[in-house]
Amino acid sequence: MSKIFPYLLLISSIIYLSDISQKPQYAPDDTYIYLQYAKNIAAGSGFSFNAGEPSYGVTSPLWVLFLSVPYFFNGDGFWYAKIIDLLCFILSVFVFIKLARIFFDNNKNFQYLAASVFMINAWLVRWSFTGMETSFAVLLLLLVFYFFYSKKYRYLFLTLGFFHLVRPETFLLFVIMYIAVIMELWRNKLFKISKLLIYFSLYFTPIFVFFIYAYSNFGTVLPNTSLGKSTFSIGLNTAAAQLTGIIKLLAASSLIEMALTLLCLLFLLKRKDELKTYALPLVWIAGFILLFIVTDADLISRYMLLISPLFILTGIKFFQIINLRASFLIPVYVVFAIFSQYIFYFYVKPHTDSFTAGVNNCLIPIGEWLNKNTPPGSKILVNDVGAIGYFSNRYIIDAAGLVNRDLNLNKEIMKTPLEARTVTHNLLKFIDADYVIERDSSDSANITETNEFKFEHKYTGFFPSLGIKDEKPKYYKIYKVIQK
């Protein structure tokens, strides 16, 4: 092994720490949704966004349970969430190194190169240290593949069971892994029905326990996000648009790895024995992309982190297949590092800076204004519920239909065309609310009345930019709803 390769990990560690130190307070609005659920659990108000009204408004119930811990001790949930998130990232690096050791047949040069590239992936840097479940999901993903290649199948399927309670789309990974294990056992003449039943039980036990709780408390075993973020509209135009969106999202942080993975696949097709060994990550990547196309689910960069680490493994594997000399791997790392930092400084950092300013100077003050200036029990209809709900301590009606308890109401919201429901007061046709919060690009209080309601403007907050795809400034305006 070349002595320089362990130093790549040190360089990547410095780059990573430098990057996250530039976004210490960044957290998406969804972080506050998790914190609101966690706070209510600790307060004895159940698994709920609105206290005492249980709802399945989060994708990761297991992450909510983790985040509830500090609230039992009157601790700071925000920084606790960020620190736990950071610890999950650190653990994922260690697991990636162990997985890479197996994947690259104990070749430390490729092992350390892959791990160093993993640490500075632009989307991983963006979403780690945010208090979201993303780093935890990446950790579980890597554990699943490590257990598979280590032939520790019981740990594999138990991990997959808990993984489902973090990212429910990983049910497809269970199917893929189950088939792969059956084939592996059959190939090695170790196939037994009893083993398969044990693996099946290990996977479904944590899921089944939560499903019983979910159905009895929420009336559903599917998170509201599965309805709110997926349309299941299948068509050639939709599929093409979805595939294009996925490729763009992946390319923004993993363009080099994707190109190398395609080359790796071409070489592996000529080496069928090796293809059997290294095909599993490729099958998961293809299955994940197909699942998002079929469901027409929302495309968010953090979702892509369920496959981008595998692009790194298979991409670097190409260099091992062609026996690239160690001296050429250092320039390869430099190219990865330059690309990563280009994406971070030109896209990630400007967004996280403006979003942090928007949360701290707009959403949180709106929540605090509502807490001080509206009667307890007031119903607030709003699209962005996280920070506003967390700081307002008021009853929140989610115009996106995600955290609401009433499943029929959520369906009614989803039936409303997207353009109509983003103008929040349109939903007052079937929703009873005392205040409505509008979000648009105008700084003026431009709604006064409709056929049924009058609107009294109370407060305006300025949000610099909602995202990389939507860089236009937005204004959040609170209106008191008055029945005519």
ZIFEN-V443826 format. One line per field, one symbol per residue. ss: DSSP state (h for helix, s for strand, l for the rest). Layout:
ss=???
This chain:
ss=llllhhhhhhhhhhhhhhhhhhhlllllhhhhhhhhhhhhhhlllllslllllsllllllhhhhhhhlhhhhhlllhhhhhhhhhhhhhhhhhhhhhhhhhhhllllhhhhhhhhhhhhllhhhhhhllllllhhhhhhhhhhhhhhhhlllhhhhhhhhhhhhlllhhhhhhhhhhhhhhhhhhhhlllllhhhhhhhhhhhhhhhhhhhhhhhhhhlllllhhhhhlllllllhhhhhhhhhhhhhhhhhhhhhhhhhhhhhhhhhlllhhhhhhhhhhhhhhhhhhhhhhhhlllllhhhhhhlhhhhhhhhhhhhhhllllhhhhhhhhhhhhhhhhhhhhhhhhhhhhhhhhhhhhhhhhhhhhhhhhlllllsssslllhhhhhhhllssssllllllllhhhhhhhhhllhhhhllhhhhhhlllllssssssllllllllslllsssssssssssllllllllllssssssssssl
